[in-house]
Amino acid sequence: MMKQHEFAKGMTMGVVAGMAMSTVLAPRKKTNVKKAAEKAMKTVGQVMEDLSDEMGLH
């Protein structure tokens, strides 16, 4: 059971990190990369917190 939680957590972290990086690196007009990176990292943190709450890991 614990291995399933760790696997799901790892997969989710990888997917979220990939989505955040693609958001930051996607070409856009007049995009402030630093602000975009900060926003992406806040989103990743919130998603991981929500996920760990749902999985009962807190």
Secondary structure as UniProt FT lines:
FT   HELIX           2..25
FT   TURN            29..30
FT   HELIX           33..55
//
